[in-house]
Amino acid sequence: MRYILFLAFVLSLNAYSKSMLIPSEHSLKPGQAEILPFSINCINECFFSFHLVVSKFDMDSSAESGAMYRLWNKEKTAGILLGLGVNKKSKTPEITVQYFGEGSANKKVVLGDSKIEEWEGFKVSWNESIFNITNMRVKKHKGYSQLKESGISHKDKLFFKPHSMEYLFLGVDLKHYLDIGEQNINEDWRYSVSGN
């Protein structure tokens, strides 16, 4: 716990010049879901960041379990779902990207394995033609920890026009951090960081 709080403090002050992490905690029983939508106000060259620390997945029931962000079009008929899920057969947490809707193959891509209590950060960006997802993890040093790109990433053709996003938490216990500084999808958030 102290490690997570210290890391969040360091990130909010030092890791990125504009970074400001807004924390929240969530505890959902198997079969329960929590959804919170966000509007997207940028037009092109958009980006945002979020971080997940999952302490418990639902490994046993038939219900889905995961901590995801969904990015989709105005009609909510096409988009991507990215974040952390769990492979129920191997009982292994995974970093995944799922495609759905018009113009997509409705496929799921596993980018890599994760671990319980692993700090998993995600930088998501897109323009008119492509989207890119970059994973960030903690590198420990003597006396402090630093968030670095892990080498896990995913880039593909953008097959929909992003209009809104939401977090979707299913049957998990987690700490969630939305970075309202390292983003350009909501100007109100940026004003709160700059103090203007």
Contacts in CASP RR format, 6 or more apart in sequence:
PFRMAT RR
TARGET T0000
AUTHOR 0000-0000-0000
METHOD contacts of the structure
MODEL  1
MRYILFLAFVLSLNAYSKSMLIPSEHSLKPGQAEILPFSINCINECFFSF
HLVVSKFDMDSSAESGAMYRLWNKEKTAGILLGLGVNKKSKTPEITVQYF
GEGSANKKVVLGDSKIEEWEGFKVSWNESIFNITNMRVKKHKGYSQLKES
GISHKDKLFFKPHSMEYLFLGVDLKHYLDIGEQNINEDWRYSVSGN
3 145 0 8 1.000
4 53 0 8 1.000
4 119 0 8 1.000
4 175 0 8 1.000
6 144 0 8 1.000
6 145 0 8 1.000
7 119 0 8 1.000
7 138 0 8 1.000
7 145 0 8 1.000
7 147 0 8 1.000
8 21 0 8 1.000
8 23 0 8 1.000
8 177 0 8 1.000
10 144 0 8 1.000
10 145 0 8 1.000
10 146 0 8 1.000
11 19 0 8 1.000
11 21 0 8 1.000
11 147 0 8 1.000
11 177 0 8 1.000
12 19 0 8 1.000
12 20 0 8 1.000
12 21 0 8 1.000
15 146 0 8 1.000
15 147 0 8 1.000
16 179 0 8 1.000
16 181 0 8 1.000
16 182 0 8 1.000
18 181 0 8 1.000
18 182 0 8 1.000
18 190 0 8 1.000
18 193 0 8 1.000
19 49 0 8 1.000
19 179 0 8 1.000
19 181 0 8 1.000
19 182 0 8 1.000
20 179 0 8 1.000
20 180 0 8 1.000
20 181 0 8 1.000
20 192 0 8 1.000
20 193 0 8 1.000
21 51 0 8 1.000
21 177 0 8 1.000
21 178 0 8 1.000
21 179 0 8 1.000
21 180 0 8 1.000
22 177 0 8 1.000
22 178 0 8 1.000
22 179 0 8 1.000
22 180 0 8 1.000
23 175 0 8 1.000
23 176 0 8 1.000
23 177 0 8 1.000
24 175 0 8 1.000
24 176 0 8 1.000
24 177 0 8 1.000
24 178 0 8 1.000
25 174 0 8 1.000
25 175 0 8 1.000
25 176 0 8 1.000
26 34 0 8 1.000
26 169 0 8 1.000
26 172 0 8 1.000
26 173 0 8 1.000
26 174 0 8 1.000
26 175 0 8 1.000
26 176 0 8 1.000
27 173 0 8 1.000
28 34 0 8 1.000
28 169 0 8 1.000
28 170 0 8 1.000
28 171 0 8 1.000
28 172 0 8 1.000
28 173 0 8 1.000
29 171 0 8 1.000
30 58 0 8 1.000
30 60 0 8 1.000
30 61 0 8 1.000
30 63 0 8 1.000
30 65 0 8 1.000
30 171 0 8 1.000
31 58 0 8 1.000
31 61 0 8 1.000
31 63 0 8 1.000
31 64 0 8 1.000
31 170 0 8 1.000
31 171 0 8 1.000
32 170 0 8 1.000
32 171 0 8 1.000
33 168 0 8 1.000
33 169 0 8 1.000
33 170 0 8 1.000
33 171 0 8 1.000
34 167 0 8 1.000
34 168 0 8 1.000
34 169 0 8 1.000
35 166 0 8 1.000
35 167 0 8 1.000
35 168 0 8 1.000
35 169 0 8 1.000
36 166 0 8 1.000
36 167 0 8 1.000
37 164 0 8 1.000
37 165 0 8 1.000
37 166 0 8 1.000
38 164 0 8 1.000
38 165 0 8 1.000
38 166 0 8 1.000
38 185 0 8 1.000
38 186 0 8 1.000
39 164 0 8 1.000
39 185 0 8 1.000
39 186 0 8 1.000
40 46 0 8 1.000
40 162 0 8 1.000
40 163 0 8 1.000
40 164 0 8 1.000
40 165 0 8 1.000
40 185 0 8 1.000
40 186 0 8 1.000
41 185 0 8 1.000
41 186 0 8 1.000
41 187 0 8 1.000
42 184 0 8 1.000
42 185 0 8 1.000
44 127 0 8 1.000
44 128 0 8 1.000
45 125 0 8 1.000
45 127 0 8 1.000
45 184 0 8 1.000
46 125 0 8 1.000
46 126 0 8 1.000
46 127 0 8 1.000
46 162 0 8 1.000
46 184 0 8 1.000
46 185 0 8 1.000
47 123 0 8 1.000
47 124 0 8 1.000
47 125 0 8 1.000
47 126 0 8 1.000
47 182 0 8 1.000
47 183 0 8 1.000
47 184 0 8 1.000
47 185 0 8 1.000
48 123 0 8 1.000
48 124 0 8 1.000
48 165 0 8 1.000
48 179 0 8 1.000
48 182 0 8 1.000
48 183 0 8 1.000
48 184 0 8 1.000
48 185 0 8 1.000
49 121 0 8 1.000
49 122 0 8 1.000
49 123 0 8 1.000
49 124 0 8 1.000
49 179 0 8 1.000
49 182 0 8 1.000
49 183 0 8 1.000
50 69 0 8 1.000
50 121 0 8 1.000
50 122 0 8 1.000
50 124 0 8 1.000
50 167 0 8 1.000
50 176 0 8 1.000
50 177 0 8 1.000
50 178 0 8 1.000
50 179 0 8 1.000
51 119 0 8 1.000
51 120 0 8 1.000
51 121 0 8 1.000
51 122 0 8 1.000
51 136 0 8 1.000
51 176 0 8 1.000
51 177 0 8 1.000
51 179 0 8 1.000
52 67 0 8 1.000
52 83 0 8 1.000
52 84 0 8 1.000
52 119 0 8 1.000
52 120 0 8 1.000
52 121 0 8 1.000
52 122 0 8 1.000
52 174 0 8 1.000
52 175 0 8 1.000
52 176 0 8 1.000
52 177 0 8 1.000
53 117 0 8 1.000
53 118 0 8 1.000
53 119 0 8 1.000
53 120 0 8 1.000
53 174 0 8 1.000
53 175 0 8 1.000
53 176 0 8 1.000
53 177 0 8 1.000
54 66 0 8 1.000
54 67 0 8 1.000
54 84 0 8 1.000
54 93 0 8 1.000
54 114 0 8 1.000
54 116 0 8 1.000
54 117 0 8 1.000
54 118 0 8 1.000
54 120 0 8 1.000
54 172 0 8 1.000
54 173 0 8 1.000
54 174 0 8 1.000
55 116 0 8 1.000
55 117 0 8 1.000
55 173 0 8 1.000
55 174 0 8 1.000
55 175 0 8 1.000
56 116 0 8 1.000
56 172 0 8 1.000
56 173 0 8 1.000
56 174 0 8 1.000
57 65 0 8 1.000
57 66 0 8 1.000
57 85 0 8 1.000
57 86 0 8 1.000
57 93 0 8 1.000
57 116 0 8 1.000
57 171 0 8 1.000
57 172 0 8 1.000
58 65 0 8 1.000
58 86 0 8 1.000
58 170 0 8 1.000
58 171 0 8 1.000
58 172 0 8 1.000
59 65 0 8 1.000
59 86 0 8 1.000
59 88 0 8 1.000
59 91 0 8 1.000
63 170 0 8 1.000
63 171 0 8 1.000
64 170 0 8 1.000
64 171 0 8 1.000
65 85 0 8 1.000
65 86 0 8 1.000
65 170 0 8 1.000
65 171 0 8 1.000
65 172 0 8 1.000
66 83 0 8 1.000
66 84 0 8 1.000
66 85 0 8 1.000
66 86 0 8 1.000
66 168 0 8 1.000
66 169 0 8 1.000
66 170 0 8 1.000
66 171 0 8 1.000
66 172 0 8 1.000
67 83 0 8 1.000
67 84 0 8 1.000
67 85 0 8 1.000
67 167 0 8 1.000
67 168 0 8 1.000
67 169 0 8 1.000
67 170 0 8 1.000
67 172 0 8 1.000
67 174 0 8 1.000
67 176 0 8 1.000
68 81 0 8 1.000
68 82 0 8 1.000
68 83 0 8 1.000
68 84 0 8 1.000
68 85 0 8 1.000
68 167 0 8 1.000
68 168 0 8 1.000
68 169 0 8 1.000
68 170 0 8 1.000
69 81 0 8 1.000
69 82 0 8 1.000
69 83 0 8 1.000
69 122 0 8 1.000
69 124 0 8 1.000
69 165 0 8 1.000
69 166 0 8 1.000
69 167 0 8 1.000
69 168 0 8 1.000
70 79 0 8 1.000
70 80 0 8 1.000
70 81 0 8 1.000
70 165 0 8 1.000
70 166 0 8 1.000
70 167 0 8 1.000
70 168 0 8 1.000
71 79 0 8 1.000
71 80 0 8 1.000
71 81 0 8 1.000
71 82 0 8 1.000
71 124 0 8 1.000
71 131 0 8 1.000
71 162 0 8 1.000
71 164 0 8 1.000
71 165 0 8 1.000
72 78 0 8 1.000
72 79 0 8 1.000
72 80 0 8 1.000
72 160 0 8 1.000
72 162 0 8 1.000
72 163 0 8 1.000
72 164 0 8 1.000
72 165 0 8 1.000
73 79 0 8 1.000
73 102 0 8 1.000
73 160 0 8 1.000
73 161 0 8 1.000
73 162 0 8 1.000
73 163 0 8 1.000
74 161 0 8 1.000
74 163 0 8 1.000
74 164 0 8 1.000
76 164 0 8 1.000
77 101 0 8 1.000
77 102 0 8 1.000
78 100 0 8 1.000
78 101 0 8 1.000
78 102 0 8 1.000
78 103 0 8 1.000
78 104 0 8 1.000
78 159 0 8 1.000
78 160 0 8 1.000
79 99 0 8 1.000
79 100 0 8 1.000
79 101 0 8 1.000
79 104 0 8 1.000
79 159 0 8 1.000
79 160 0 8 1.000
79 162 0 8 1.000
80 97 0 8 1.000
80 98 0 8 1.000
80 99 0 8 1.000
80 100 0 8 1.000
80 131 0 8 1.000
81 96 0 8 1.000
81 97 0 8 1.000
81 98 0 8 1.000
81 100 0 8 1.000
81 168 0 8 1.000
82 96 0 8 1.000
82 97 0 8 1.000
82 98 0 8 1.000
82 122 0 8 1.000
82 124 0 8 1.000
82 133 0 8 1.000
83 95 0 8 1.000
83 96 0 8 1.000
83 97 0 8 1.000
83 120 0 8 1.000
83 122 0 8 1.000
84 93 0 8 1.000
84 94 0 8 1.000
84 95 0 8 1.000
84 96 0 8 1.000
84 114 0 8 1.000
84 120 0 8 1.000
85 93 0 8 1.000
85 94 0 8 1.000
85 95 0 8 1.000
85 96 0 8 1.000
86 92 0 8 1.000
86 93 0 8 1.000
86 94 0 8 1.000
87 93 0 8 1.000
87 94 0 8 1.000
92 113 0 8 1.000
92 114 0 8 1.000
93 113 0 8 1.000
93 114 0 8 1.000
93 115 0 8 1.000
93 116 0 8 1.000
93 118 0 8 1.000
94 110 0 8 1.000
94 111 0 8 1.000
94 112 0 8 1.000
94 113 0 8 1.000
94 114 0 8 1.000
95 110 0 8 1.000
95 111 0 8 1.000
95 112 0 8 1.000
95 113 0 8 1.000
95 114 0 8 1.000
95 120 0 8 1.000
95 135 0 8 1.000
95 152 0 8 1.000
96 108 0 8 1.000
96 109 0 8 1.000
96 110 0 8 1.000
96 111 0 8 1.000
97 108 0 8 1.000
97 109 0 8 1.000
97 111 0 8 1.000
97 133 0 8 1.000
97 154 0 8 1.000
98 107 0 8 1.000
98 108 0 8 1.000
98 109 0 8 1.000
99 105 0 8 1.000
99 106 0 8 1.000
99 107 0 8 1.000
99 108 0 8 1.000
99 109 0 8 1.000
99 159 0 8 1.000
100 106 0 8 1.000
101 160 0 8 1.000
102 159 0 8 1.000
102 160 0 8 1.000
103 159 0 8 1.000
103 160 0 8 1.000
104 159 0 8 1.000
104 160 0 8 1.000
109 154 0 8 1.000
111 133 0 8 1.000
111 135 0 8 1.000
111 152 0 8 1.000
111 153 0 8 1.000
111 154 0 8 1.000
112 152 0 8 1.000
114 120 0 8 1.000
118 137 0 8 1.000
119 137 0 8 1.000
119 138 0 8 1.000
119 147 0 8 1.000
120 135 0 8 1.000
120 136 0 8 1.000
120 137 0 8 1.000
121 135 0 8 1.000
121 136 0 8 1.000
121 137 0 8 1.000
121 147 0 8 1.000
122 133 0 8 1.000
122 134 0 8 1.000
122 135 0 8 1.000
122 136 0 8 1.000
123 133 0 8 1.000
123 134 0 8 1.000
123 136 0 8 1.000
123 182 0 8 1.000
124 131 0 8 1.000
124 132 0 8 1.000
124 133 0 8 1.000
125 131 0 8 1.000
125 132 0 8 1.000
126 132 0 8 1.000
126 158 0 8 1.000
126 162 0 8 1.000
127 158 0 8 1.000
128 158 0 8 1.000
129 157 0 8 1.000
129 158 0 8 1.000
130 155 0 8 1.000
130 156 0 8 1.000
130 157 0 8 1.000
130 158 0 8 1.000
131 155 0 8 1.000
131 156 0 8 1.000
131 158 0 8 1.000
132 153 0 8 1.000
132 154 0 8 1.000
132 155 0 8 1.000
133 153 0 8 1.000
133 154 0 8 1.000
133 155 0 8 1.000
134 149 0 8 1.000
134 151 0 8 1.000
134 152 0 8 1.000
134 153 0 8 1.000
135 149 0 8 1.000
135 150 0 8 1.000
135 151 0 8 1.000
135 152 0 8 1.000
135 153 0 8 1.000
136 147 0 8 1.000
136 148 0 8 1.000
136 149 0 8 1.000
136 150 0 8 1.000
137 147 0 8 1.000
137 148 0 8 1.000
137 150 0 8 1.000
138 145 0 8 1.000
138 146 0 8 1.000
138 147 0 8 1.000
138 148 0 8 1.000
139 145 0 8 1.000
139 146 0 8 1.000
139 147 0 8 1.000
139 148 0 8 1.000
165 185 0 8 1.000
167 176 0 8 1.000
167 178 0 8 1.000
169 176 0 8 1.000
180 186 0 8 1.000
180 189 0 8 1.000
180 190 0 8 1.000
180 192 0 8 1.000
180 193 0 8 1.000
181 189 0 8 1.000
181 190 0 8 1.000
181 193 0 8 1.000
183 189 0 8 1.000
183 190 0 8 1.000
184 190 0 8 1.000
END
